[in-house]
Amino acid sequence: MKGYWYVPAMACLCSALTRVFDSSIFFIALLVWFVYLYSSNRLGKIPFFISLATFLFFFIYIPQIELNTTINTQEKKTLIGEIVSPISTSETVLQFDFQESNTKNILKVLYYNPETTNPNYLSIQLGANCQLVGEVRIPEESTNPGQFNYQKYLAASGIQFEVEVESFNDISCQGKTNWNWIYKLRDSIKEYVLITYSEKTSAWINALVLGDDSLISKDTTELFQRWGLSHLLAISGLHIGLVVGLLFMITVKFGLLTREKYHYVIIIFLPIYAILAGGEPSVLRACSMVILVILIRKIRLKLSVTDVISVTFLLLIAMDKYIIYHVGFQLSFIVTFGIILSRKWISEDNSLFFQMLKLSFISQLMIIPLQIIYFFQFNPLSIVLNVLVVPYFSFFVIPLMFILIIVFPIPLVPELVDKLFSTIHDVFFLVPLEYIDQFAFYPWITGKFPSILIVVYYSLLVLMMNSIHRQNNRKAFGYGVILTALLFSLLIRPYLSPYGTVTMLDIGQGDAIVIEFPYRKGVVLIDSGANFSFDDFEPSDSIYKRIIKPFLQYQGINKIDVVFISHEDIDHVGSIPYILEDFNVEKVITSKFFEYDFHLESRPNLLQVEAGQNVDIKGNRFTILSPWVDKNNSNENSLVLHADIGNFSWLFTGDIHVNNEQEILNRFQNLAVDVLKVAHHGSETSSNPEFVSRINPTFALISVGRENRYGHPSRNVIETFNQEDVTIMRTDKDGAIFYRYTEKNGTFYPFKP
């Protein structure tokens, strides 16, 4: 099998992709590849059958993520079992994984606002046997396209349920694992770093040496994510190489150990450091590769670098069947595979700059599909930026962080180096990066990445790199053009689609409706609410970042033609400032009685309208039905819109009251409506039986929060619609609600089937 271990590794990868995407396309692609290799005498019978067996084994072994919905929520239980993860403690929550003794189920235990001074806190340790009492529930699920699915995230680690305990008195633990000292040592080092160095420097030390980036500012983390630099915050092969090099210098170069004994030290130390560094997949991959290389040399077995990473890949998945779902694992291996397969091309240049350029180029090309799958966008300029930033981190920041860990006992040195680093890092890195982000951030918002294109993309990439290796530049250029065209097709896909959509997003107790016309002739947003604190009633960006922005990116939307704002309430307008900041919005429309102020007045594209006006948006007419006069009440001043969309007549009502409904009936006596956006989340203050009977809708859409404190929607309102035989769809039960249409017909369907 020497030189052929990459084939079983690819078979394992295809089995995992078949499981993850529940698509046979990856198995078909694998068979085609096998036939090609076998027919061209590049693959013998033994590697062929081993690889096929590998696919079948991992196809059975790797679990398909299934979400459990069979348990009654809000149910208190007494559980007996063992703590199977390190304890994570912050100012707001203490959490750990807990394996129940009887069922062997793993649950995520949460305790909010923990009192760490409580005596019971010290007994909660990895490996402890515990009895706890808590509320068992299903984790929060995704109810909108593009939204992060926390339930699926936990299920991808084998965790189906959460348990929330009310106090330490509900947790009784005894014992601990023998490995617990490593985690205690990690916590001690982190605390000592915080005491010794400044806040900024200690945050970078903890991130780049101990794998804990929680202290790095949120703005910096988001900045790195936007520019495809997040890999620099994860401990990887470079970090492990520095650790191995430092140990070599300290032990062998100073004559403390022979090379033979040094190898044994590495074999013992690296697993310990992997835990100290957080045990992330990138760390496990790098440590495993070093140990495997040492062991292979000791038994005098000759394997290529490709063989080593392939065997490491297979071993890590065999040890943890859920690790394939970890984003860090996927990024780490796919980049490493790409670099190894391109190492000859990279090493052709003697110039370090051009080597780094090629390295960045290959790394970015390898992760583009993953960036699109998880974030629905990628930034072409990040390739250039990585060329500048990666060397800075590789040769200055990361080595310096390890040095700071070593020199902390020396008087005055830590303080001087700390100040030097802080100054250089701020002036020559963070400030320029923020400037670049402000003036040069032009991401490609592509929307979702179909699974079939993953196979096509990587096939083209392999063909391109193979042509480069063979110095066939014409073919390589051709494949590169096709690859670029493939990515560009994701951008233009909406403009070729005959389908339009109306989406009522599930944002809880609030409104956010997105209308996309066929062939992307226009995008209209009607309201965009936010949640808020009852202490100061200030809107937060939580709904925007978790639901609205991901959905817009998921749909490949980077430009919004018109934003209608019905009225001033935060649950309708709270996310608008964030949208105006992040997206290209051509026009904002409000009623002339709109009074909420977030600098809209300074926008040259603000249009204030009054009842009776028509607004034309790319050939689609929206008629303003209300308000006619100032009611001196935000709800009663709601902008009411009527439009024909997808062969249906729609009425968008904001939070109007029954007197507004009566006024609309009086002024528009022949008003007919197929789809009614129910006013005020189904409150009794609207949806008068006479109004509903007169407009005679077929569908009623209610945007409402689950178990909300207002009791919406009202039973009387629901009964009104039932009596009129109106089909009701509501976000608290259906999740996001979609209407997908063409010129001829359309269909309603919920996000939650």
C-alpha positions, 0 to 999 in steps of 0.5 A: 500500500506504500504510496496508495494510502491516499486512495482509502483516505479519499474513499473514507472522505467520499463515504463521509460526504455521502453521509453528510449530504445524504447524496449518492453523487459522491459514491458515483464520483468515487467509482468513476475515479476508481475505474479511471485509476484501474483502467490506466494501471495506476491502481492495483487490485489490492488497493482497489479492494481495500479502498472499496472496503474502506468506503463501506466500513466508514459509510456504516461507521459514520453516523448520519445526523438525526435530530431528536424530537420525541422528548417532552420539553420543560421536563425535570429529571434526576440523572445519574452519570459521568462528566465526559468533557472538560468544564467550561466556565464563563461569567454567564454560564457553566457547561459540560457534557454528561453521559447518562449511566443507563441510556449512555446518552450524552447531554449538554449540562448548562448552569447559568450565572454560576456561583464559583465560590460555592463549595460544590463547584470544586467537585464538578470535574472531568470524570466525576460521577454525578447525580443532577436534577435539571430540566431536560429539553431539545436544543434550539433548532434552526427555523430559517434558511441559513440560520445556525442550527445549534441542535444539529451542531450538538447532534454532530457531537452525539448530543441530543439533549440539554439539561439546565440546572437551577443551582449547585445544590442540584449537582452532587459529584464525586471523583475525577479522571486521572487526566484532570491535572492537565486541564487544571494545568491549562487553567493555571497557565491561562490565569498566570498569563492574564496576571503577567501580561496585558489584556491584549497580549494575554488574549493572543498568547491564550489563543495561539499557544493554548487554543482559547480565543475567547479573550480576543475581542469580538470585533477582531474575531469577526474581522478575521472571519470576513477576510478568511484569516480565522485559520490563524486563530487555530493552532495548527501544524505551524504551532506544533512545528515550533513546539517540536523545534523549541524542544529540540533546541532546548534538549538536543542542541544543549546536550541534555538529551540524545536524538533517540531520547528526544523522540520519546519525549516528543511522543509523550509530550505532544499528546499532553500539549494537544490537550493543553492546546484545547484538543481541536482537530487541527492540533490532533492532526498535526500532533498525530502526524509528527508522532506517526512520522517518528514511529514509522522511522523507528520501525524503518517503514518508508511512507510518503508525506501523503501516506502519513496524512492519509493514515492520520486522517483515517485514524482520527475518524476511526477514533471519533466517528463524529469528528468528520462533522467538525469544521476545524477538522474539515478545514485542517485536512483539506488545506493540508491535502491541498498543500501536500499535493501541490508541494512540488509546484510550491517549492519550484520558486526559490523566492519565499514571497512567491512560495507564500503566494502559492501557498496562500493561493492553494489554501484559499482555493481548497477552502472556498467550497467550505466558506460558501457552505458555512458562510454563503460568501467568500472574498477573492481579495483574501488570497492577496491579504493572506500572502501578507498576513500569514508570514507576519504571524508565522515568523513574528506573532506565533513564535513570540507568543511561545517565547513569552510563555518561556521568558515570564520568570525573567525580571523586566523582560515580559513587560518590555516584550509585551509593550513592544508586541502591543505597539507593533501589532496595533500600529502595523497590523490591526489598524491597517487591517481595519482600514483595508476592511473599511475600504476594500471589503467586496465579498462575493455573496454566492448563496448556497453551494449545491452538493453536485458542484462540490464534486465538479469544483474539486475535480476541476481543481485537481485537473488544474493543479495536475496541468500545472505540475506537468507544466501544461500552462494552456490546459491549466489556464483553461481549467482555471477559467472554467473554475472561475466560471463555476464560481461566477455561476453561483453569483448569476444563478438568481438572475437566471431563475424564473422563480420568485419568493416571498419569505416571512422569516421567523424572528420571534415576536416581530416582522421581517418579510423578504420578497424576491422577484423572478430573475432577481429583478428586484428585492424588497424588504418589509420590516426587519425587527429586533429583540431588545432588553427590557432594562433599556429597551435598546435593540440588539443585533442578535436577530440580525446576525443570527437570522436576517443577515444569514438568510440574505446571504443564503439567498445570494442577496447583496443588494436590496431595492426597497426597504419598507418600514411599517412603523417605529416599533423595535420589533419591526424596525430594530434591525434596519440600521444594521441592514443599511450598514452592511447591504446596498439599499437603494431606497427606504420608504416610510409613511410621512408620519414615521418618527423613529430616528436612526439618521434616516433623514440624512439618507438621500434615498429616503421616500416618505409616502401617504395613502393613495400613492403607488410605488413602482418597483421594477415593474411591480406596483405597491399601493399604499392603503394607510395611513391617511392622517396622523393617528398619533399612535405608532401602530395605527400609523402603520404603513399598509401595502397592497400588491399583486405577487405571483398571481395572488393579491397580498395585503401587508398590514404592520400593526394596524388596529380595527379602526384602521381596518374599518377605514380601509374597508370604507375607502377601498370597498372592492378590496380583495385579498388572497394573502393577508399578513395578519396585523399585530402578530394576531392580537385582538386589537386587529383582524376584526371579523367584518374585515376578514369576511369582507376581504375574504383571504385564502391564506393568513400569515402570522409572525409571532414568537413562541410562548410569547408573553402577550398571548399572541395570537389571540384565540378569538383571532384564530377562531375568526380565520377558522370560521372563514375557512382561511388557511393559517400559517404561523412562524411559531409553529411552521418556522419561516414561511415561503411562497415560491412562484412563477408567472403561472402558479405558486406554492406555500410551504413551511421551513419546518415540515 
